[in-house]
């Protein structure tokens, strides 16, 4: 029964059991993803993270997100979530990997390169984690596009090597690209202290031309932002008078130049 392993299942509906015996019938999948939609499901998701995650990542999930409860052989055995990269800012190693600068200006870039922000497993079974990740990466191609309007082109995650080695991600085809700078990035050990160690960054491309498309998305957004900045300056000049222009000009000009640098 869905939710029986954690003792909490309010609001969740188990898929219909397999109608075995009929010729040509499809067996029920062993691993089933349940997209979190209700408050009760979200509470169950958060409770699993609190009880079973190697450390408690109490940083808020940034931007739009997808949370899943994962059923294995009829029991909730794992949970996983996808969101924007924490802080809306990629680490330098990830920027270099993508070949872009300052992606936090562009929602399209953040949405095209989402992050696995939570992942934990209740059930101790060899290769289960990598199997879940492989199915998850297929599932999000549709769900994330519906949620954000952007197809995920490359997926990332970070791991704290003091607690986990990221073996399941490597087995699922992720690759190491470097480390974050460290600093105050989250609560460790049940929220009793802040960890400042650099975190290992792992990525997996979902499209062979992901760099090309991400650069195109950024260029389009930067061009739009630049035009909006100049339009705002002209509108202020028209409404407030030319003398206001000289007060605002330097600030707007600097902002505009920052946008152009991204191109």
Secondary structure, 3 states (H helix, E strand, C coil): CCCCCCCCCCCCCCCCCCCCCCCCCCCCCCEEEEECCCHHHHHHHHHHHHHHCCCCCCCCCCCCEEEEEEEECCEEEEEEEEECCHHHCCCHHHHHHHCCCCHHHCHHHHHHCCEEEEEEECCCCCCHHHHHHHHHHHHHHHHHHHHHCCCCCEEEEEECCCCCCCHHHHHCCCEEEEECCCCCCCEECCCCEECCCCCEEEEEECCCCHHHHHHHHHHHHHHHHHHHHHHHHHHHHHHHCHHHHHHHHHHHHHHHHHHHHHC
